[in-house]
Amino acid sequence: MVDKIYDVAVVGGGPGGLTAAIYATRAGLDTVLIEKLSAGGQMTETAQIDNYPGFPEGIDGFSLGAHMQQGAVRFGCEVLQNEVLALSLTDSPKVIKTDAGELSARAVILATGATHRHLGIPGEEALIGRGVGYCAACDGMFFRGKTVAVVGGGNSAAADALYLSRICKKVYVIHRRDTLRATKIYHEPLMHAENVEFKWNSTVAELLAENKLTGVVIENVQKGDRETLALDGLFISIGRTPATDLVKDQLSLDQNGYVIADETTKTNLAGVFAVGDVRTKALRQIVTATADGAVAAHFAEEYLTQAYE
Ligand code: NAP
């Protein structure tokens, strides 16, 4: 790994991180972006993105991520495909330890996003990839013509259920309340889909398996009744947990574990900014993450000017 001090290190290559990298490099800052998987982060799991402006026919998340990365590289951003193992954010310069060595940067933009929340019931971890999944857009095709269930009632669960209803024989939606939290746009098509059946006021009590998932036992949270559903696949879509393990002892977090940062993206540490899904914010979308990226690069530039010149 190069023995030099970057102006800016961006940790995470989702839309927030990639936009920060575009703005920082375009402003002439020596910028490195470190991402352990592929460009785009969580959005690579989305088959069709219709609410990011500029794409009248929509675009898949993988392509959008690749385009964003190409933009950053065009202005000279260095992109490393490595895992970040530790961050020392109070050091000056700040130190980023990766699986390929250490690097230093005067400012850090944290764009680590959020990971899928698990149900936490026995057998769940062992059945991942054997019928249990967290990304319908990634794995739904394996269940073409089969019977699946989606757990959750938010936008992700509704989008997943709608997507699966087009390729699966039958889709159950298992939700712990009697209404969806999802935006209205999903309600009507879901309610009208003949192969979608709602299991309201229900939680997954047990996973049934013989090497791979064969079904679930659901429990009615009001009456306590139990019912067995025979399934080929179960998609757990119950929200996300912010990826803050690297910073939880250094940055202030809210009660849900998100990095406390307002619209300036500034955290409690000077020269450290948080963008996208990892920070406290009202709406977690690609477009709000990209906006954060631009803002963070702006304030990183301001910080570098004031602290180092
Ligand atoms: P979310 O909005 O937090 O919804 C999570 C859902 O899972 C809720 O219905 C919740 O139930 C349920 N849930 C949580 N923990 C559970 C548990 N342990 N057992 C059973 N059910 C549980 O999360 P999300 O749907 O992943 O969305 C995250 C963000 O991305 C949101 O801001 C959302 O608007 C955005 N998003 C937008 C789109 C879009 O098309 N615009 C698509 C996907 C995501 P309760 O309702 O009872 O709390």
Residues whose N, C-alpha, C, O or C-beta is under 5 A from the ligand:
A	BS01	NAP	G152 G153 G154 N155 S156 A157 A159 R176 R177 R181 S237 I238 G239 R240 R284
